Amino acid sequence: MKTIIVYYSNTGNNAALANRLSTELGADVFRLVETKPRTIGASILDMAFGRSPPLESLPEGLETYDIVIFIGPVWMFHVASPFRSVFRRNRQDIKRYAWISVSGGALGPNAPIAKELVRRMGKKLAFCLDLNIAQYCEVPPKPTAGDTGEYHIAEHPGDLDRLARVALEAIRNLRA
Ligand SMILES: Cc1cc2nc3c(=O)[nH]c(=O)nc-3n(C[C@H](O)[C@H](O)[C@H](O)COP(=O)(O)O)c2cc1C
């Protein structure tokens, strides 16, 4: 199954998972890069006003892939804003897609994400995996948003192994 991972990451957690999965799967990978440095204030404003931040480039040739796996953070219970222009421009080309997030999870489940993806893409979602730090990673019990915000998976190789195992199982189930 020809696979591409399209990812965005601000503080490195989703980048670590995306790179690990692309290596394990032998998948192509495309990183969404913003033209301006990101701030927390800009993330809040993007989510509040539905903004799509400019990106250096968008992926090409997505129609040649059997599946596109998007990997990125959840911001304010929504898909992080840098994905919006990709969904808008590329959704016609994409045959099948899935979503994986290393999110924070301290504020509870990110349940609205799956519906948002289907609405933005206008088609069925293969799977949606919310690998939140509060549940899957080594953080204090009942972590605050501050605790998960300070978490960097690069410092926890065992956590990255665990998240990669769960994600690979979901992807391999698709292939079957
Ligand atoms: C402005 C902002 C809002 C966030 N909102 C949520 C949220 O609603 N749900 C959640 O689980 N995590 C939330 N997070 C946590 C991020 O999803 C989490 O830190 C993620 O691992 C960051 O990914 P990155 O390192 O790839 O950028 C938020 C983080 C920021 C900066």
The ligand as an SDF file (V2000), in Angstrom:
LIG
                    3D

 31 33  0  0  0  0  0  0  0  0999 V2000
   -2.7370   26.5800   21.9690 C   0  0  0  0  0  0  0  0  0  0  0  0
   -2.7460   25.1180   22.3030 C   0  0  0  0  0  0  0  0  0  0  0  0
   -3.9590   24.4570   22.4730 C   0  0  0  0  0  0  0  0  0  0  0  0
   -3.9760   23.0850   22.7670 C   0  0  0  0  0  0  0  0  0  0  0  0
   -5.2000   22.4500   22.8870 N   0  0  0  0  0  0  0  0  0  0  0  0
   -5.2490   21.1200   23.1070 C   0  0  0  0  0  0  0  0  0  0  0  0
   -6.5020   20.4230   23.1510 C   0  0  0  0  0  0  0  0  0  0  0  0
   -7.5860   20.9910   22.9760 O   0  0  0  0  0  0  0  0  0  0  0  0
   -6.4830   19.0940   23.4010 N   0  0  0  0  0  0  0  0  0  0  0  0
   -5.3110   18.4100   23.5980 C   0  0  0  0  0  0  0  0  0  0  0  0
   -5.3530   17.2040   23.8330 O   0  0  0  0  0  0  0  0  0  0  0  0
   -4.1120   19.0340   23.5480 N   0  0  0  0  0  0  0  0  0  0  0  0
   -4.0410   20.3580   23.3050 C   0  0  0  0  0  0  0  0  0  0  0  0
   -2.8270   21.0020   23.2220 N   0  0  0  0  0  0  0  0  0  0  0  0
   -1.5840   20.2140   23.4470 C   0  0  0  0  0  0  0  0  0  0  0  0
   -0.8620   19.7820   22.1510 C   0  0  0  0  0  0  0  0  0  0  0  0
   -1.7450   19.0750   21.2920 O   0  0  0  0  0  0  0  0  0  0  0  0
    0.3200   18.8840   22.5330 C   0  0  0  0  0  0  0  0  0  0  0  0
    1.2030   19.6110   23.3440 O   0  0  0  0  0  0  0  0  0  0  0  0
    1.0570   18.3070   21.3300 C   0  0  0  0  0  0  0  0  0  0  0  0
    1.8270   17.2060   21.7310 O   0  0  0  0  0  0  0  0  0  0  0  0
    1.9510   19.3090   20.6290 C   0  0  0  0  0  0  0  0  0  0  0  0
    2.4030   18.7020   19.4460 O   0  0  0  0  0  0  0  0  0  0  0  0
    3.7950   19.1200   18.7360 P   0  0  0  0  0  0  0  0  0  0  0  0
    4.8880   18.9110   19.7410 O   0  0  0  0  0  0  0  0  0  0  0  0
    3.9040   18.1600   17.6020 O   0  0  0  0  0  0  0  0  0  0  0  0
    3.6600   20.5250   18.3040 O   0  0  0  0  0  0  0  0  0  0  0  0
   -2.7700   22.3660   22.9330 C   0  0  0  0  0  0  0  0  0  0  0  0
   -1.5530   23.0410   22.7720 C   0  0  0  0  0  0  0  0  0  0  0  0
   -1.5360   24.3940   22.4490 C   0  0  0  0  0  0  0  0  0  0  0  0
   -0.2020   25.0850   22.2630 C   0  0  0  0  0  0  0  0  0  0  0  0
  1  2  1  0
  2  3  1  0
  2 30  2  0
  3  4  2  0
  4  5  1  0
  4 28  1  0
  5  6  2  0
  6  7  1  0
  6 13  1  0
  7  8  2  0
  7  9  1  0
  9 10  1  0
 10 11  2  0
 10 12  1  0
 12 13  2  0
 13 14  1  0
 14 15  1  0
 14 28  1  0
 15 16  1  0
 16 17  1  0
 16 18  1  0
 18 19  1  0
 18 20  1  0
 20 21  1  0
 20 22  1  0
 22 23  1  0
 23 24  1  0
 24 25  2  0
 24 26  1  0
 24 27  1  0
 28 29  2  0
 29 30  1  0
 30 31  1  0
M  END
$$$$
